[in-house]
Amino acid sequence: MKAPAVSKRSGILAGGNWIVDQVKIIDTYPQLEQLANIKSQHQGTGGSPYNVLLDLAKLGVEFPLSGAGLVGKDTYGESILADCAKYKIDTKFLKSTADAPTSYTDVMTVQGAGKRTFFHHRGANALWDAKDLDFTKTKARIFHLGYLLLLDKLDALNKEGITPASKLLQAAQTAGLKTCVDLVSEASDRFKAVAVPALKFCDYAIMNEYEAGQVAGFKIRKEGQLDTVSLRHAAGAILQFGVKELIVIHFPEGCFARTRDGKDHWQPSLKVPDKHIAGTTGAGDAFCAGVLLGLHEGWELQRSLLTGVCAAAASLSDPTCTGGMKPLAQVEALKKKYGVRPPLEPEEEY
């Protein structure tokens, strides 16, 4: 079957982790055997495809959205499917299983600081092998996969150093889709082994500075400060791993992108006051959603990056991952409301 031309395709298909977050706002993060108080609790979305697709729906995109993955046959799974139906997200590739519960995460967010710690139950996500994901049956333009390192079946390395995730991305490209990946910030030495095989079949890669540093072997943040030289080196290394078009690295201060032809783009984040930050849990996926929106629509890269940081700022207003997202016009208006941080590089202007 001949793959349809990318120009005739429309929509974003996102696959990977589907998670229900239980976000607990706590007064302090305790030491072992000490007590902290839970000030409030909020249930929300979690996982790359769930967050990205709901954010895109709330931004008001007009192109089709569809999800792929695995949830349990339980209350959490039913709530995810109901959410998808509410926001008109196609679930033909989002299956249910009785073999494992729906994945969930307890997110401990320190009140005021917004810092969060995650306690994750892998659940049904650990069983998803994507074998029923047929790219010839979708007209989506972009396939977004996340999170690598948190998808047991797809992360498994064979003797040749190839992962099922890499084969899945290759199949998507062969079918005519653009591909994109995101990672999870786990504390391990698996980054290069798991990510590099997948990056060979990526058109775009979007990740935070910790993940980029782990994949590329650079320490991007030193003594709490962003090292922009190491950041650029890491971006170059990730492109050398095979990413075809674009690497985007985001961090609290903003983001950096490098294209395959060597052009660099910086975009500072918005100056959101601490009093307006309810939680940072969904900021990375919100940023990803904003950038994917621009990539899908063929916007200039700088506009896509600005939309990404504005979407991230919107997400900060709510303790859950997607509760703070608003229509695109309202999100873009946050630039004027909050203003933009100073340039990340002195020679850059925004």
Residue frames relative to the residue before (quaternion, step in Angstrom):
aa qw qx qy qz dx dy dz
M 1.0000 0.0000 0.0000 0.0000 0.00 0.00 0.00
K 0.3691 -0.7349 0.5277 0.2128 3.57 -0.79 1.03
A 0.4320 -0.7132 0.4890 0.2562 3.58 -0.81 1.05
P 0.5048 -0.6375 0.4839 0.3233 3.60 -0.98 0.80
A 0.5615 -0.5919 0.4505 0.3625 3.59 -1.10 0.60
V 0.5968 -0.5948 0.4005 0.3601 3.55 -1.05 0.79
S 0.6368 0.5591 -0.3341 0.4126 3.58 0.99 -0.79
K 0.6890 0.4575 -0.2782 0.4885 3.57 1.18 -0.51
R 0.5827 0.5818 -0.3704 0.4299 3.55 1.27 -0.08
S 0.0288 -0.7884 0.6144 0.0105 3.56 -1.23 0.47
G 0.7210 0.4430 -0.3271 0.4206 3.53 -1.02 0.83
I 0.3014 -0.7236 0.5932 0.1837 3.51 -1.38 0.31
L 0.1534 -0.7433 0.6486 0.0575 3.52 -0.95 1.05
A 0.0430 -0.8111 0.5831 -0.0165 3.58 -0.63 1.12
G 0.0361 -0.8147 0.5783 -0.0229 3.55 -0.81 1.04
G 0.4827 0.6690 -0.4877 0.2857 3.55 -1.26 0.41
N 0.8468 -0.1907 0.1597 0.4701 3.53 -0.99 -0.96
W 0.0647 -0.7538 0.6537 0.0138 3.55 -0.91 1.05
I 0.0418 0.8325 -0.5332 0.1444 3.52 -0.36 1.32
V 0.2454 -0.7061 0.6351 0.1947 3.54 -1.21 0.57
D 0.2350 -0.7826 0.5663 0.1079 3.55 -0.74 1.11
Q 0.1375 -0.7209 0.6711 0.1052 3.51 -1.11 0.80
V 0.1098 -0.8305 0.5459 0.0155 3.56 -0.12 1.34
K 0.0816 -0.7968 0.5987 0.0047 3.54 -0.67 1.15
I 0.2544 -0.7487 0.5959 0.1401 3.56 -0.73 1.10
I 0.0539 -0.8246 0.5626 -0.0244 3.59 -0.55 1.21
D 0.5522 -0.6413 0.4179 0.3303 3.59 -1.13 0.57
T 0.7840 -0.0652 0.0490 0.6154 3.59 1.16 -0.56
Y 0.4215 -0.6662 0.5278 0.3162 3.57 -1.18 0.39
P 0.3155 -0.8159 0.4546 0.1678 3.60 -0.41 1.20
Q 0.4948 -0.5762 0.5470 0.3521 3.51 -1.33 0.27
L 0.6872 -0.4549 0.3453 0.4490 3.59 -1.25 0.24
E 0.8435 0.1469 -0.1635 0.4901 3.53 -1.06 0.93
Q 0.6024 0.5075 -0.3867 0.4796 3.59 1.23 0.45
L 0.4653 -0.7068 0.4831 0.2251 3.54 -1.27 0.42
A 0.0573 -0.7426 0.6645 0.0614 3.53 -1.22 0.68
N 0.4109 -0.7162 0.5117 0.2374 3.57 -1.15 0.61
I 0.3233 -0.7075 0.5965 0.1977 3.55 -1.03 0.87
K 0.2529 -0.8068 0.5211 0.1162 3.57 -0.48 1.21
S 0.7752 -0.1261 0.0838 0.6133 3.58 1.15 -0.67
Q 0.2099 -0.7708 0.5907 0.1135 3.56 -1.28 0.39
H 0.0458 -0.8011 0.5964 -0.0219 3.55 -0.99 0.89
Q 0.2679 -0.7410 0.5900 0.1765 3.59 -0.96 0.83
G 0.0958 0.8139 -0.5653 0.0940 3.54 -0.88 0.90
T 0.6791 -0.4780 0.3796 0.4078 3.52 -1.39 -0.11
G 0.0130 -0.7894 0.6136 0.0124 3.55 -1.25 0.44
G 0.6824 0.4549 -0.3616 0.4434 3.55 -1.19 0.55
S 0.6400 -0.5985 0.3363 0.3451 3.53 -1.01 0.86
P 0.7331 0.4132 -0.2939 0.4533 3.67 0.57 -0.94
Y 0.6329 0.5379 -0.3335 0.4459 3.58 0.97 -0.83
N 0.7028 0.4606 -0.2711 0.4695 3.58 0.81 -0.99
V 0.6855 0.4979 -0.2992 0.4390 3.58 0.78 -1.01
L 0.6912 0.4805 -0.2940 0.4527 3.59 0.84 -0.90
L 0.6635 0.4796 -0.3224 0.4752 3.61 0.94 -0.76
D 0.6207 0.5268 -0.3480 0.4649 3.57 1.03 -0.70
L 0.6526 0.5075 -0.3155 0.4659 3.59 0.92 -0.86
A 0.6417 0.5185 -0.3234 0.4634 3.58 0.98 -0.84
K 0.6911 0.4721 -0.2783 0.4712 3.59 0.93 -0.88
L 0.5986 0.5425 -0.3528 0.4721 3.57 1.19 -0.48
G 0.4743 -0.7182 0.3966 0.3194 3.55 1.29 -0.32
V 0.2409 0.7871 -0.5391 0.1782 3.60 1.08 0.57
E 0.3763 -0.7446 0.5148 0.1973 3.55 -1.12 0.69
F 0.5987 0.5582 -0.3732 0.4366 3.60 1.23 -0.12
P 0.6415 -0.5649 0.3574 0.3763 3.61 -1.18 0.50
L 0.1641 -0.7576 0.6259 0.0856 3.53 -1.21 0.69
S 0.0643 0.8001 -0.5940 0.0542 3.58 -0.95 0.82
G 0.2606 -0.7871 0.5485 0.1088 3.53 -1.14 0.73
A 0.1122 -0.7704 0.6245 0.0628 3.54 -1.27 0.53
G 0.4324 0.6823 -0.5067 0.3012 3.55 -0.98 0.83
L 0.4388 -0.6802 0.5295 0.2540 3.52 -1.28 -0.42
V 0.0388 -0.7715 0.6350 0.0079 3.56 -1.00 0.95
G 0.5457 -0.6122 0.4539 0.3484 3.55 -1.23 0.28
K 0.4826 -0.6168 0.5235 0.3357 3.53 -1.29 0.30
D 0.4530 0.6546 -0.4532 0.4011 3.54 0.43 1.29
T 0.7590 -0.3887 0.2599 0.4530 3.56 -1.30 0.00
Y 0.6469 0.5131 -0.3211 0.4638 3.58 0.94 -0.84
G 0.6582 0.5115 -0.3092 0.4577 3.56 0.94 -0.88
E 0.6406 0.5190 -0.3166 0.4691 3.56 1.01 -0.81
S 0.6529 0.5143 -0.3245 0.4516 3.59 0.99 -0.78
I 0.6250 0.5279 -0.3347 0.4676 3.60 1.07 -0.70
L 0.6758 0.4822 -0.2937 0.4738 3.59 0.88 -0.92
A 0.6326 0.5208 -0.3328 0.4667 3.59 1.06 -0.72
D 0.6180 0.5411 -0.3310 0.4645 3.58 1.05 -0.78
C 0.6569 0.5138 -0.3061 0.4592 3.56 0.93 -0.92
A 0.6502 0.5070 -0.3185 0.4676 3.56 0.96 -0.83
K 0.6348 0.5480 -0.3204 0.4405 3.59 0.99 -0.86
Y 0.7859 0.3156 -0.1520 0.5096 3.56 0.95 -0.90
K 0.4895 -0.7169 0.3922 0.3042 3.56 1.30 0.47
I 0.3375 0.7064 -0.5278 0.3296 3.53 0.92 1.02
D 0.4169 -0.7228 0.5009 0.2301 3.57 -0.66 1.15
T 0.1305 -0.8291 0.5425 0.0350 3.60 -0.78 1.03
K 0.2877 0.7857 -0.5168 0.1814 3.61 1.10 0.44
F 0.7269 0.3694 -0.2376 0.5279 3.61 1.19 -0.44
L 0.5880 0.5293 -0.3772 0.4815 3.60 1.27 0.22
K 0.0904 -0.8513 0.5166 -0.0137 3.55 -0.15 1.35
S 0.3366 -0.7092 0.5808 0.2153 3.54 -1.38 0.28
T 0.0972 -0.7937 0.5992 0.0405 3.55 -1.14 0.70
A 0.3587 -0.7094 0.5623 0.2278 3.55 -1.21 0.59
D 0.5519 0.6602 -0.3664 0.3538 3.59 1.30 -0.10
A 0.7954 0.0656 -0.0388 0.6013 3.60 1.22 -0.26
P 0.5130 -0.6372 0.4664 0.3365 3.60 -1.11 0.55
T 0.6225 -0.5050 0.4304 0.4150 3.54 -1.27 0.31
S 0.5278 -0.6456 0.4576 0.3084 3.55 -0.99 0.89
Y 0.0275 0.7933 -0.6081 0.0063 3.58 -1.08 0.68
T 0.1829 -0.7704 0.6032 0.0962 3.55 -1.28 0.47
D 0.2568 -0.7028 0.6390 0.1785 3.54 -1.05 0.82
V 0.1172 -0.8044 0.5822 0.0156 3.55 -0.58 1.23
M 0.1551 -0.7894 0.5905 0.0640 3.57 -0.57 1.18
T 0.0344 -0.8180 0.5730 -0.0361 3.58 -0.42 1.26
V 0.3551 -0.7468 0.5247 0.2023 3.56 -0.69 1.11
Q 0.4873 -0.6930 0.4581 0.2693 3.56 -0.73 1.12
G 0.7953 0.2744 -0.2191 0.4942 3.55 -0.92 0.94
A 0.7552 0.3719 -0.2086 0.4978 3.60 0.79 -1.00
G 0.3256 -0.7706 0.4886 0.2478 3.58 1.09 -0.66
K 0.4635 0.6753 -0.4532 0.3517 3.61 1.24 -0.04
R 0.1007 -0.8324 0.5446 0.0198 3.54 -0.91 0.90
T 0.1704 -0.7453 0.6384 0.0891 3.52 -1.30 0.62
F 0.2500 -0.8136 0.5177 0.0872 3.57 -0.91 0.97
F 0.0933 -0.7415 0.6624 0.0513 3.52 -1.09 0.87
H 0.0577 -0.8748 0.4786 -0.0492 3.55 -0.14 1.34
H 0.1747 -0.7357 0.6449 0.1109 3.54 -1.12 0.83
R 0.3990 -0.7782 0.4303 0.2236 3.59 -0.37 1.24
G 0.0973 -0.8691 0.4835 0.0388 3.60 1.09 -0.64
A 0.8548 -0.1386 0.1108 0.4876 3.55 -1.13 -0.78
N 0.5609 0.6168 -0.3960 0.3850 3.60 1.08 -0.57
A 0.6273 0.5594 -0.3343 0.4264 3.58 1.09 -0.70
L 0.6947 0.4756 -0.2682 0.4682 3.59 1.21 -0.44
W 0.5452 0.6488 -0.4057 0.3423 3.61 1.19 -0.33
D 0.0784 -0.8148 0.5743 0.0113 3.55 -0.68 1.15
A 0.3973 -0.7676 0.4292 0.2621 3.59 1.37 0.02
K 0.3601 0.7632 -0.4821 0.2355 3.61 1.17 0.30
D 0.6943 0.4391 -0.2823 0.4954 3.60 1.18 -0.39
L 0.5057 0.6344 -0.4290 0.3972 3.59 1.26 0.23
D 0.0531 -0.8258 0.5595 -0.0468 3.55 -0.18 1.37
F 0.2828 -0.8085 0.4960 0.1425 3.57 -0.28 1.26
T 0.5695 0.5729 -0.3974 0.4354 3.59 1.20 -0.19
K 0.6874 0.4616 -0.2708 0.4910 3.58 1.30 -0.24
T 0.6715 0.4107 -0.3262 0.5235 3.57 1.15 0.53
K 0.2816 -0.7473 0.5790 0.1643 3.54 -1.17 0.66
A 0.2989 0.7776 -0.5001 0.2366 3.56 1.28 0.35
R 0.4463 -0.6913 0.5086 0.2532 3.55 -1.17 0.65
I 0.7960 0.1640 -0.0525 0.5804 3.57 1.07 -0.84
F 0.1493 -0.7376 0.6500 0.1056 3.55 -1.13 0.80
H 0.1009 -0.7968 0.5958 0.0080 3.54 -0.64 1.21
L 0.0885 -0.8096 0.5803 0.0044 3.58 -0.77 1.09
G 0.2638 0.7544 -0.5714 0.1867 3.58 -0.83 0.98
Y 0.6892 -0.2072 -0.6760 -0.1581 1.51 -2.10 1.20
L 0.4402 -0.6284 0.5649 0.3035 3.55 -1.02 0.78
L 0.7583 0.3046 -0.3160 0.4821 3.55 -1.17 0.87
L 0.7376 0.3191 -0.2336 0.5473 3.60 1.25 0.03
L 0.6237 0.4685 -0.3416 0.5243 3.57 1.25 0.52
D 0.3278 -0.8284 0.4133 0.1884 3.52 0.24 1.37
K 0.7042 0.4655 -0.2789 0.4579 3.59 0.80 -0.98
L 0.7216 0.4483 -0.2521 0.4633 3.58 0.91 -0.90
D 0.6653 0.5092 -0.3001 0.4562 3.60 1.17 -0.48
A 0.5117 0.6913 -0.4078 0.3065 3.60 1.22 -0.39
L 0.3021 -0.7653 0.5472 0.1537 3.57 -0.77 1.08
N 0.2725 -0.7309 0.5920 0.2025 3.57 -1.02 0.75
K 0.7524 -0.4083 0.2603 0.4466 3.58 -1.27 0.00
E 0.6807 0.4740 -0.2822 0.4821 3.58 1.18 -0.53
G 0.5240 -0.6528 0.4058 0.3670 3.59 1.27 0.04
I 0.5160 0.6131 -0.4196 0.4264 3.55 1.21 0.57
T 0.2376 -0.7743 0.5710 0.1339 3.58 -1.04 0.76
P 0.6043 -0.5371 0.4304 0.4013 3.60 -1.19 0.39
A 0.5831 0.5754 -0.3738 0.4351 3.62 1.11 -0.62
S 0.6581 0.5047 -0.3176 0.4597 3.59 0.94 -0.84
K 0.6493 0.5045 -0.3175 0.4723 3.58 1.01 -0.75
L 0.6272 0.5400 -0.3251 0.4576 3.56 1.08 -0.78
L 0.6722 0.4854 -0.2895 0.4783 3.57 0.92 -0.89
Q 0.6238 0.5320 -0.3341 0.4650 3.57 1.04 -0.74
A 0.6456 0.5181 -0.3154 0.4641 3.57 1.00 -0.84
A 0.6332 0.5258 -0.3287 0.4633 3.58 1.04 -0.76
Q 0.6608 0.4978 -0.3075 0.4701 3.58 0.93 -0.86
T 0.6382 0.5347 -0.3211 0.4513 3.57 0.97 -0.85
A 0.6840 0.4812 -0.2713 0.4764 3.57 1.08 -0.76
G 0.6246 -0.5896 0.3195 0.4001 3.58 1.27 -0.08
L 0.5354 0.6159 -0.4150 0.4022 3.60 1.24 0.21
K 0.4171 -0.6056 0.5999 0.3153 3.52 -1.32 0.39
T 0.2172 -0.8004 0.5490 0.1033 3.59 -1.02 0.75
C 0.0564 -0.7814 0.6215 -0.0064 3.54 -1.19 0.72
V 0.0944 -0.7964 0.5939 0.0638 3.60 -1.07 0.69
D 0.1114 -0.7295 0.6678 0.0973 3.50 -1.40 0.39
L 0.3066 -0.7577 0.5556 0.1525 3.56 -1.20 0.58
V 0.3871 -0.6696 0.5631 0.2910 3.54 -1.34 0.06
S 0.4561 -0.7138 0.4707 0.2468 3.58 -1.04 0.78
E 0.1345 0.8045 -0.5665 0.1174 3.56 0.49 1.14
A 0.4503 -0.6525 0.5331 0.2953 3.56 -1.27 0.43
S 0.4114 0.6867 -0.4954 0.3373 3.59 -0.08 1.28
D 0.4460 -0.6582 0.5293 0.2963 3.53 -1.37 0.02
R 0.4529 0.7271 -0.4147 0.3069 3.60 1.24 0.41
F 0.4259 0.7674 -0.4377 0.1954 3.57 1.22 -0.41
K 0.7210 0.4424 -0.2735 0.4579 3.57 0.64 -1.08
A 0.6627 0.5270 -0.3167 0.4276 3.61 0.88 -0.90
V 0.7336 0.4151 -0.2326 0.4853 3.58 0.95 -0.87
A 0.7343 0.4670 -0.2513 0.4237 3.57 0.85 -0.96
V 0.6515 0.5695 -0.3413 0.3671 3.60 0.82 -0.94
P 0.6496 0.5024 -0.3545 0.4471 3.67 0.83 -0.73
A 0.6669 0.4989 -0.2967 0.4672 3.58 1.07 -0.75
L 0.6345 0.5643 -0.3322 0.4106 3.58 0.98 -0.84
K 0.5685 0.6056 -0.3779 0.4090 3.59 1.16 -0.49
F 0.7634 0.3111 -0.1665 0.5410 3.57 1.19 -0.51
C 0.4995 0.6297 -0.4308 0.4104 3.56 1.14 0.75
D 0.3270 -0.6917 0.6048 0.2209 3.52 -1.15 0.69
Y 0.7848 0.0972 -0.0277 0.6115 3.55 1.08 -0.84
A 0.0651 -0.7546 0.6488 0.0741 3.57 -1.21 0.58
I 0.0460 -0.7886 0.6131 -0.0148 3.57 -0.87 1.00
M 0.2092 0.7791 -0.5598 0.1890 3.59 -0.61 1.11
N 0.5254 -0.6235 0.4592 0.3526 3.58 -1.25 0.22
E 0.7153 -0.4879 0.2881 0.4090 3.57 -1.27 0.27
Y 0.6079 0.5433 -0.3617 0.4522 3.59 1.09 -0.61
E 0.6805 0.4910 -0.2849 0.4634 3.55 0.86 -0.98
A 0.6454 0.5181 -0.3189 0.4619 3.58 0.95 -0.87
G 0.6591 0.5137 -0.3066 0.4558 3.55 0.96 -0.85
Q 0.6588 0.5088 -0.3050 0.4627 3.56 1.00 -0.81
V 0.6627 0.4983 -0.3080 0.4664 3.59 0.99 -0.80
A 0.7776 0.3829 -0.1796 0.4654 3.56 0.84 -1.02
G 0.4702 -0.6977 0.4352 0.3205 3.60 1.20 -0.32
F 0.5734 0.5539 -0.3961 0.4556 3.58 1.11 0.68
K 0.3436 -0.6957 0.5861 0.2332 3.56 -1.15 0.64
I 0.1855 -0.8451 0.4964 0.0709 3.56 -0.11 1.31
R 0.7526 0.2542 -0.1747 0.5818 3.59 1.12 -0.55
K 0.0349 -0.8118 0.5812 -0.0442 3.54 -0.67 1.19
E 0.8299 -0.0662 -0.0278 0.5532 3.54 -0.66 1.23
G 0.7378 -0.4409 0.2097 0.4661 3.53 1.01 0.92
Q 0.6726 0.4881 -0.2919 0.4735 3.58 1.24 -0.22
L 0.4904 -0.6556 0.4961 0.2891 3.55 -1.10 0.78
D 0.2079 -0.7560 0.6105 0.1119 3.58 -0.87 1.01
T 0.2571 -0.8221 0.4883 0.1400 3.58 -0.10 1.29
V 0.5851 0.5591 -0.3795 0.4484 3.59 1.15 -0.45
S 0.6729 0.4717 -0.2875 0.4920 3.58 0.90 -0.92
L 0.5976 0.5700 -0.3508 0.4413 3.56 1.10 -0.71
R 0.6805 0.4745 -0.2918 0.4761 3.59 0.87 -0.91
H 0.6305 0.5285 -0.3340 0.4600 3.58 1.00 -0.77
A 0.6514 0.5168 -0.3134 0.4587 3.58 0.97 -0.86
A 0.6411 0.5212 -0.3255 0.4598 3.58 0.95 -0.85
G 0.6569 0.5098 -0.3118 0.4598 3.58 0.94 -0.85
A 0.6503 0.5206 -0.3151 0.4546 3.56 0.99 -0.83
I 0.6574 0.5103 -0.3154 0.4560 3.58 0.96 -0.85
L 0.6186 0.5150 -0.3474 0.4811 3.60 1.02 -0.67
Q 0.6505 0.5236 -0.3181 0.4490 3.59 1.01 -0.77
F 0.5904 0.5666 -0.3669 0.4424 3.59 1.19 -0.41
G 0.7066 -0.4966 0.2473 0.4392 3.58 1.25 -0.11
V 0.4098 0.6998 -0.4919 0.3167 3.61 1.23 -0.03
K 0.3972 -0.8003 0.4053 0.1936 3.56 -0.54 1.19
E 0.8433 0.2174 -0.0788 0.4851 3.58 0.91 -0.82
L 0.8477 -0.0482 0.1493 0.5068 3.57 0.71 -1.05
I 0.0756 -0.7373 0.6674 0.0727 3.54 -1.15 0.78
V 0.0690 -0.7771 0.6256 0.0098 3.57 -0.91 1.00
I 0.0756 -0.7863 0.6132 0.0011 3.55 -0.80 1.10
H 0.0986 -0.8158 0.5694 0.0242 3.58 -0.69 1.10
F 0.0161 -0.7683 0.6375 -0.0551 3.53 -1.25 0.64
P 0.7108 -0.4777 0.2733 0.4379 3.63 -1.14 0.38
E 0.6814 0.4982 -0.2939 0.4485 3.60 1.05 -0.69
G 0.7580 -0.2915 0.2085 0.5450 3.63 1.20 -0.30
C 0.4429 -0.6699 0.5059 0.3148 3.55 -0.97 -0.86
F 0.1950 -0.7469 0.6268 0.1062 3.51 -1.37 0.39
A 0.0430 -0.7952 0.6048 0.0082 3.57 -0.96 0.85
R 0.0585 -0.7661 0.6385 0.0458 3.53 -1.16 0.69
T 0.3057 -0.7586 0.5534 0.1578 3.54 -0.87 1.00
R 0.6940 -0.4825 0.3404 0.4119 3.54 -1.28 0.36
D 0.7006 0.4491 -0.2791 0.4792 3.60 1.07 -0.63
G 0.6337 -0.6128 0.3039 0.3613 3.59 1.24 0.40
K 0.4900 0.6534 -0.4466 0.3655 3.61 1.19 0.25
D 0.2503 -0.7834 0.5593 0.1045 3.54 -0.90 1.03
H 0.0670 -0.7794 0.6228 0.0140 3.54 -1.11 0.79
W 0.1190 -0.7741 0.6200 0.0468 3.57 -0.92 0.99
Q 0.0351 0.7794 -0.6255 0.0075 3.55 -1.15 0.64
P 0.2965 -0.7544 0.5538 0.1906 3.63 -0.52 1.09
S 0.5079 -0.6275 0.4931 0.3242 3.55 -1.24 0.44
L 0.6033 -0.5565 0.4241 0.3827 3.57 -1.32 0.08
K 0.4833 -0.6696 0.4908 0.2779 3.57 -1.19 0.64
V 0.0190 0.8220 -0.5660 0.0600 3.57 0.42 1.22
P 0.4121 -0.7180 0.4956 0.2629 3.64 -0.65 1.02
D 0.6231 -0.5681 0.3866 0.3735 3.58 -1.09 0.70
K 0.6502 0.5414 -0.3274 0.4206 3.58 1.00 -0.78
H 0.6852 0.4563 -0.2824 0.4926 3.60 1.23 -0.34
I 0.5922 0.5614 -0.3647 0.4484 3.60 1.30 0.08
A 0.1482 -0.8038 0.5740 0.0497 3.56 -0.49 1.25
G 0.7765 -0.1785 0.1338 0.5893 3.57 1.20 -0.48
T 0.3314 -0.7625 0.5284 0.1721 3.56 -1.14 0.64
T 0.3326 0.8097 -0.4498 0.1774 3.57 1.32 0.01
G 0.8077 0.3166 -0.1531 0.4732 3.61 0.83 -0.90
A 0.3825 0.7757 -0.4555 0.2110 3.59 1.25 0.00
G 0.6617 0.5249 -0.3145 0.4333 3.59 0.93 -0.85
D 0.6908 0.4549 -0.2802 0.4872 3.58 0.92 -0.87
A 0.6030 0.5386 -0.3568 0.4679 3.59 1.11 -0.61
F 0.6228 0.5232 -0.3279 0.4805 3.57 1.00 -0.82
C 0.6504 0.5251 -0.3070 0.4549 3.56 0.92 -0.94
A 0.6450 0.5234 -0.3201 0.4556 3.58 0.95 -0.86
G 0.6588 0.5148 -0.3111 0.4519 3.58 0.94 -0.86
V 0.6695 0.4866 -0.2962 0.4767 3.58 0.96 -0.86
L 0.6514 0.5113 -0.3205 0.4600 3.60 0.94 -0.83
L 0.5848 0.5612 -0.3653 0.4579 3.58 1.08 -0.68
G 0.6955 0.4744 -0.2780 0.4625 3.58 0.84 -0.96
L 0.6456 0.5168 -0.3203 0.4621 3.58 1.00 -0.81
H 0.6440 0.5210 -0.3205 0.4594 3.57 0.98 -0.82
E 0.7457 0.4196 -0.2120 0.4722 3.56 0.94 -0.93
G 0.4730 -0.7060 0.4245 0.3123 3.59 1.26 -0.06
W 0.2847 0.7748 -0.5165 0.2278 3.58 1.11 0.62
E 0.6096 -0.4703 0.4660 0.4359 3.53 -1.36 0.16
L 0.5881 -0.6249 0.3781 0.3472 3.58 -0.96 0.87
Q 0.6393 0.5386 -0.3465 0.4256 3.61 0.92 -0.80
R 0.6356 0.5054 -0.3340 0.4785 3.60 1.02 -0.71
S 0.6358 0.5315 -0.3340 0.4492 3.60 0.97 -0.80
L 0.6653 0.4966 -0.3034 0.4676 3.58 0.96 -0.85
L 0.6338 0.5173 -0.3299 0.4710 3.59 1.01 -0.76
T 0.6330 0.5122 -0.3290 0.4782 3.59 0.99 -0.81
G 0.6235 0.5514 -0.3330 0.4431 3.57 1.05 -0.75
V 0.7121 0.4340 -0.2802 0.4755 3.61 0.79 -0.92
C 0.6110 0.5274 -0.3575 0.4698 3.60 1.12 -0.54
A 0.6429 0.5083 -0.3186 0.4762 3.59 1.01 -0.79
A 0.6272 0.5247 -0.3329 0.4695 3.58 1.02 -0.77
A 0.6424 0.5212 -0.3195 0.4622 3.58 0.98 -0.83
A 0.6333 0.5309 -0.3316 0.4550 3.58 0.99 -0.80
S 0.6634 0.5271 -0.3128 0.4292 3.56 0.95 -0.87
L 0.5929 0.6058 -0.3597 0.3898 3.60 1.13 -0.57
S 0.6114 0.6071 -0.3381 0.3784 3.57 1.20 -0.48
D 0.7515 0.2989 -0.1709 0.5628 3.59 1.28 -0.20
P 0.5224 -0.6655 0.4261 0.3204 3.63 -0.97 0.73
T 0.6640 0.4691 -0.3151 0.4897 3.61 1.18 -0.40
C 0.6959 -0.5140 0.3149 0.3905 3.56 -1.28 0.30
T 0.8363 0.2049 -0.0675 0.5040 3.60 0.86 -0.90
G 0.4546 0.7312 -0.4262 0.2775 3.60 1.24 -0.11
G 0.7086 0.4771 -0.2647 0.4474 3.57 1.15 -0.54
M 0.5107 0.6735 -0.4232 0.3263 3.59 1.22 -0.18
K 0.1303 -0.7880 0.6013 0.0197 3.54 -1.09 0.89
P 0.6926 -0.4278 0.3442 0.4678 3.62 -1.25 0.06
L 0.6915 -0.5369 0.3007 0.3784 3.54 -1.13 0.76
A 0.6551 0.5243 -0.3325 0.4305 3.62 0.84 -0.88
Q 0.6667 0.4876 -0.3008 0.4768 3.59 0.99 -0.80
V 0.6331 0.5269 -0.3248 0.4649 3.57 1.06 -0.75
E 0.6758 0.4897 -0.2950 0.4653 3.59 0.90 -0.90
A 0.6178 0.5648 -0.3387 0.4297 3.59 1.13 -0.63
L 0.5317 0.6383 -0.4090 0.3777 3.60 1.21 -0.32
K 0.5420 0.6079 -0.4094 0.4112 3.60 1.16 -0.45
K 0.6908 0.4534 -0.2719 0.4933 3.57 0.93 -0.89
K 0.6494 0.5415 -0.3219 0.4258 3.59 0.98 -0.83
Y 0.8110 0.2861 -0.1226 0.4954 3.57 0.80 -1.02
G 0.3671 -0.7079 0.5157 0.3132 3.56 1.06 -0.72
V 0.4466 -0.6886 0.5160 0.2454 3.54 -1.33 0.36
R 0.5504 -0.6087 0.4593 0.3400 3.57 -1.07 0.72
P 0.6497 -0.4997 0.3793 0.4293 3.62 -1.21 0.30
P 0.6558 -0.5148 0.3646 0.4147 3.62 -1.18 0.49
L 0.4733 -0.6786 0.4920 0.2710 3.54 -1.09 0.79
E 0.7455 0.1857 -0.1226 0.6283 3.55 1.23 -0.53
P 0.5472 -0.6735 0.3756 0.3253 3.67 -0.70 1.00
E 0.7029 0.4861 -0.2862 0.4333 3.58 1.00 -0.74
E 0.6083 0.5794 -0.3524 0.4123 3.55 1.25 -0.28
E 0.1185 -0.7622 0.6304 0.0876 3.54 -1.20 0.63
Y 0.1579 -0.8048 0.5692 0.0579 3.58 -1.05 0.79
